Amino acid sequence: MTEEWQGWREAAETALYGDGGFYRSPVRSPEGPAGHFRTSVHASPLFARAVAGLLARTAQELGLGTVALVDVGAGRGELLTGVLAAAPEGLEVVPYGVEVAARPPGLDPRIVWCAEPPRGVSGLLFANEWLDNVPVDVAEVDGEGVARYVQVRVPEARVRVPEARVRVPGGQGWAPDAQGWAPDGGERLGPPVTGRDAEWLERWWPLSAPGERAEIGLPRDLAWARAVGSLDAGLAVAVDYAHVRGARPPFGTLTGFRGGREVRPVPDGSCDLTAHVALDACAAAVDRGAAELTDQRAALGRLGVSGERPPLSLAATDPAGYVRALAAAGEAAELTARGGLGDFGWLLHRVGAA
C-alpha cells in the first residue's frame, strides 16, 4: 500500500464537490444538507419570511418592481421556496438557486437553477452557510515556529504510519489500531506557508506558538468578492459561523457533520467538511459598496423577528392566536439565541443601494 497526502483544500474540494462527493451524490446525501445539519432555514419558516422582508426592502431602495433573489448554496431550494411563499403581493421575484447538485425534483418552475451566480442582476444575493463550505488550506506552527501547510492522507487505502504523524485539529492524537494501521484522515505537516497565503495569515490570522492552527481564508475572500461582483446593484448577505481578528480560535475550527452529528473530518465524501469563516477578511476583500458586520440576533431583530412571549392577556381574548404567537416566539427565540443560531455572523454588503 502507498501513501497519498494532499493539502486540506484540495482534499476537501474533491470530497465535497467531486464526482460522487458529499454535495453531488444523491446516494451519499439523498436529503441534501438538511439530512446532515440543521440551519436557520430548517429551524423555522420565520427565517424565510425575514429574508422576504429584506428582499422587499432592497427592491424598495432600488425602486424596482421586479427584483432578483440569488440563493448561493441553495441546497434543495428550501429558502427560495419559503421566500417565494412569503414575498409581498405585487413584488415580482426572479429567483436563482446556485448549487453544484442537480436541480431537485418538484421545485417551483420559476426558480432558475445554476452553478454560478448570474451576473448583472439587481436585488438580493443571500448566502446562508455557503462560505464555510468553500474549501481552504490549514496551517499549523511547527516546533521551530514555522507555519506549515497541514496535509491529510486521502483515504483510498489504509496505511501504516508512525503515531506522531496521525494528527487532528486541536492537537488531539488519533492512535493506530491494534494492527498498527492509522485511521483515515491522518495528518502531517507539509511545506512552509508562502506567498499570498502567508500574507493572508500575517494580516488576518497571525500564528506564533507551536501547535497553533488556522484555516487560510483567502479562497473565501475571493469567492465572496466574485459573488458581490455579480450584482449590478443591491444587497449581498453572507450568514455563517464566523470569527474576527483578535478572537480567532487557537486551534482552528475544521470539523465534519454526518446524519445530524459532529464527526471527525475525513475527506472521503461521507461527511460535510466545514470551518468557521473570517468574515472580516471577506468584507475587506470587496472594493465596492459598503460593508457591515453584525450577528444574527441583531439582524433578525431589525427584520422584526423577536423571541418575546405574547402578552398573557391574549390568551383570554384569542386563545388560538395566543398559541400561534407563543409557537412563533419559541421559533424566533431559537433563531436569535445566544450561544446558538443567534451568534451566526451576518456580513451585509450594499452595492449601489441607498
ChimeraX attribute file (.defattr): number of C-alpha atoms within 10 A of each C-alpha:
attribute: neighborCount
match mode: 1-to-1
recipient: residues
	/A:1	8
	/A:2	9
	/A:3	13
	/A:4	13
	/A:5	18
	/A:6	18
	/A:7	21
	/A:8	24
	/A:9	20
	/A:10	16
	/A:11	24
	/A:12	29
	/A:13	18
	/A:14	17
	/A:15	25
	/A:16	26
	/A:17	18
	/A:18	16
	/A:19	12
	/A:20	18
	/A:21	24
	/A:22	28
	/A:23	25
	/A:24	21
	/A:25	19
	/A:26	14
	/A:27	11
	/A:28	15
	/A:29	22
	/A:30	13
	/A:31	12
	/A:32	21
	/A:33	21
	/A:34	17
	/A:35	13
	/A:36	18
	/A:37	15
	/A:38	11
	/A:39	16
	/A:40	22
	/A:41	18
	/A:42	14
	/A:43	14
	/A:44	16
	/A:45	18
	/A:46	24
	/A:47	23
	/A:48	23
	/A:49	23
	/A:50	21
	/A:51	22
	/A:52	24
	/A:53	18
	/A:54	18
	/A:55	26
	/A:56	22
	/A:57	16
	/A:58	23
	/A:59	24
	/A:60	16
	/A:61	14
	/A:62	18
	/A:63	12
	/A:64	15
	/A:65	12
	/A:66	14
	/A:67	23
	/A:68	22
	/A:69	25
	/A:70	29
	/A:71	25
	/A:72	24
	/A:73	23
	/A:74	26
	/A:75	24
	/A:76	20
	/A:77	21
	/A:78	17
	/A:79	24
	/A:80	25
	/A:81	15
	/A:82	18
	/A:83	23
	/A:84	20
	/A:85	13
	/A:86	17
	/A:87	20
	/A:88	15
	/A:89	7
	/A:90	8
	/A:91	15
	/A:92	16
	/A:93	21
	/A:94	17
	/A:95	22
	/A:96	24
	/A:97	26
	/A:98	22
	/A:99	22
	/A:100	18
	/A:101	21
	/A:102	15
	/A:103	18
	/A:104	12
	/A:105	7
	/A:106	6
	/A:107	15
	/A:108	13
	/A:109	8
	/A:110	11
	/A:111	19
	/A:112	15
	/A:113	23
	/A:114	17
	/A:115	14
	/A:116	17
	/A:117	23
	/A:118	16
	/A:119	13
	/A:120	11
	/A:121	18
	/A:122	25
	/A:123	30
	/A:124	27
	/A:125	26
	/A:126	23
	/A:127	22
	/A:128	22
	/A:129	22
	/A:130	22
	/A:131	28
	/A:132	21
	/A:133	20
	/A:134	21
	/A:135	25
	/A:136	24
	/A:137	22
	/A:138	25
	/A:139	31
	/A:140	28
	/A:141	22
	/A:142	19
	/A:143	10
	/A:144	9
	/A:145	14
	/A:146	17
	/A:147	29
	/A:148	20
	/A:149	27
	/A:150	28
	/A:151	25
	/A:152	29
	/A:153	25
	/A:154	24
	/A:155	19
	/A:156	13
	/A:157	13
	/A:158	16
	/A:159	19
	/A:160	16
	/A:161	16
	/A:162	12
	/A:163	15
	/A:164	13
	/A:165	16
	/A:166	22
	/A:167	20
	/A:168	21
	/A:169	22
	/A:170	15
	/A:171	12
	/A:172	9
	/A:173	15
	/A:174	18
	/A:175	18
	/A:176	19
	/A:177	10
	/A:178	7
	/A:179	7
	/A:180	13
	/A:181	15
	/A:182	21
	/A:183	19
	/A:184	22
	/A:185	21
	/A:186	26
	/A:187	23
	/A:188	19
	/A:189	19
	/A:190	18
	/A:191	12
	/A:192	16
	/A:193	21
	/A:194	13
	/A:195	8
	/A:196	11
	/A:197	16
	/A:198	18
	/A:199	14
	/A:200	16
	/A:201	20
	/A:202	11
	/A:203	10
	/A:204	20
	/A:205	23
	/A:206	18
	/A:207	19
	/A:208	14
	/A:209	16
	/A:210	14
	/A:211	18
	/A:212	21
	/A:213	30
	/A:214	28
	/A:215	25
	/A:216	26
	/A:217	27
	/A:218	21
	/A:219	17
	/A:220	23
	/A:221	23
	/A:222	13
	/A:223	15
	/A:224	24
	/A:225	18
	/A:226	16
	/A:227	23
	/A:228	24
	/A:229	18
	/A:230	18
	/A:231	24
	/A:232	14
	/A:233	20
	/A:234	25
	/A:235	28
	/A:236	23
	/A:237	23
	/A:238	25
	/A:239	23
	/A:240	27
	/A:241	23
	/A:242	20
	/A:243	17
	/A:244	16
	/A:245	14
	/A:246	9
	/A:247	8
	/A:248	18
	/A:249	16
	/A:250	15
	/A:251	17
	/A:252	19
	/A:253	19
	/A:254	21
	/A:255	18
	/A:256	19
	/A:257	19
	/A:258	19
	/A:259	15
	/A:260	12
	/A:261	11
	/A:262	14
	/A:263	14
	/A:264	17
	/A:265	22
	/A:266	25
	/A:267	27
	/A:268	21
	/A:269	25
	/A:270	21
	/A:271	26
	/A:272	27
	/A:273	26
	/A:274	23
	/A:275	22
	/A:276	23
	/A:277	27
	/A:278	26
	/A:279	26
	/A:280	19
	/A:281	20
	/A:282	22
	/A:283	20
	/A:284	12
	/A:285	17
	/A:286	19
	/A:287	11
	/A:288	14
	/A:289	14
	/A:290	14
	/A:291	19
	/A:292	12
	/A:293	17
	/A:294	14
	/A:295	19
	/A:296	24
	/A:297	25
	/A:298	16
	/A:299	20
	/A:300	21
	/A:301	14
	/A:302	12
	/A:303	16
	/A:304	13
	/A:305	22
	/A:306	21
	/A:307	20
	/A:308	13
	/A:309	15
	/A:310	17
	/A:311	10
	/A:312	11
	/A:313	10
	/A:314	14
	/A:315	15
	/A:316	9
	/A:317	10
	/A:318	10
	/A:319	13
	/A:320	12
	/A:321	13
	/A:322	19
	/A:323	14
	/A:324	12
	/A:325	18
	/A:326	19
	/A:327	15
	/A:328	21
	/A:329	19
	/A:330	16
	/A:331	21
	/A:332	26
	/A:333	20
	/A:334	19
	/A:335	27
	/A:336	24
	/A:337	16
	/A:338	13
	/A:339	8
	/A:340	13
	/A:341	20
	/A:342	20
	/A:343	19
	/A:344	26
	/A:345	27
	/A:346	24
	/A:347	24
	/A:348	20
	/A:349	22
	/A:350	21
	/A:351	20
	/A:352	16
	/A:353	18
	/A:354	10
